[in-house]
Amino acid sequence: MRTQAINYKRKTSRSKQHGFSLVELMVAVAIFLIIGGAAIGVVKQHAPLFTTQQQQTGLDIALRNAAAQMQIDVVNAGTGYYQGVNIPSWPIGVTIINNPPATSCFDATTHTYGPTCFDAMNVIAIDSNTPPSNPQDIGANCVSTTSSSLFITPIGSTTLTQLASDFHDGDEVLLVKSDGSQMTTTVLTSDGQISGGKVKLAHNPTGVNGVNDGSTGSNTDPLGISSTSDNNKLGDQFCKTDWVLKLAPIRYWVDASDPSDPKLMRTQNGQDNVIAEQIIGFKVGASIWNGTTADPYSFDASSYSHDWSLVRAIRVSLIGRTNPSGNVDEKFRNTFDQGPYKIQALSVVINPRNLSMND
């Protein structure tokens, strides 16, 4: 009996130490491969969706940041207040350049966009580092901008040397009547110089009545401030109680030099900054004080004769797309331009703080 008991314990011990058989191991490996393969397939299937969501999130953030920057700039347009000088009925805050709808600007095969697809907007800001001055001709109280020389005198504690050093070749200046009733603008052709107890500014002459839309043979108004259409606010005679202000405009435009990646740009003081990439739509409309309720925003500046004093609000429409080269679903086509990428649109209305224009 004792021998039988010992043999039973040995058999029990061996049965407990018994592992998986080869068949069991192969079955387990097969099940693991099936489950693992399915899991990898699910991950592989959803990875492109995650990439697409990341791209759309980045696009949404870029568009919102661009709109926020434009709101900051445009809301301060046309304040009419400058270093202690308050000019009532300030005549201008923004200028808008609308490109007509053009089917040729978009290539449906390569999904590229040309420069005529986009508008441009200029915020007419004053250079805060250059003090205002009064226009005055040699031996006279008034000056005509139809000539090629403009003489100015400093105000306050500003010296002639300081004032002359603030003006340089290529600067654009704005001349405004003290009551804001008339204005004109011109571009300097040399640096400021001291002459006869005044500062001499050589500039491109304007046409009669301050018109300078290129008809004088030179580009004297790159910001589109004045043209024959808005001569009700233009003038060419400015006197010693009026103002000469150096402009530091903020320009929003789309750089389409790379048609596969149009970029929304912000330019100030000659510095170009990219605000957002892959922009495929940039339109700017204006609500004018005598507009109709049926068409509150006009995207054609010629419809209100480029009279910027009528502008009360700006509507900006932006359209962006995810990077075409990062497309992960070749079967997808959007409904905007049938491109293989996702798009997002944003529209924002901006009201400048200044409401004195034409009121």
Secondary structure, 3 states (H helix, E strand, C coil): CHHHHHHHHHHHHHHHCCCCCHHHHHHHHHHHHHHHHHHHHHHHHHHHHHHHHHHHHHHHHHHHHHHHHHHHHHCCCCCCEECCEECCCCCCCEEEECCCCCHHHEECCCCEECHHHCCEEEECCECCCCCCEEECCCCCCEEECCCCEEEEEECCCCCHHHHHHCCCCCCEEEEECCCCCCEEEEEECCCCEEECCEEEEEECCCCHHHCCCCCCCCCCCCCCCCCHHHHHHECCEEECCCEEEEECCEEEEEECCCCCCCEEEEEECCEEEEEECCEEEEEEEEEECCCECCECCECCHHHHCCCHHHEEEEEEEEEEECCHHHCCCCCCCCCCCCCCCCEEEEEEEECCCCCCCCC
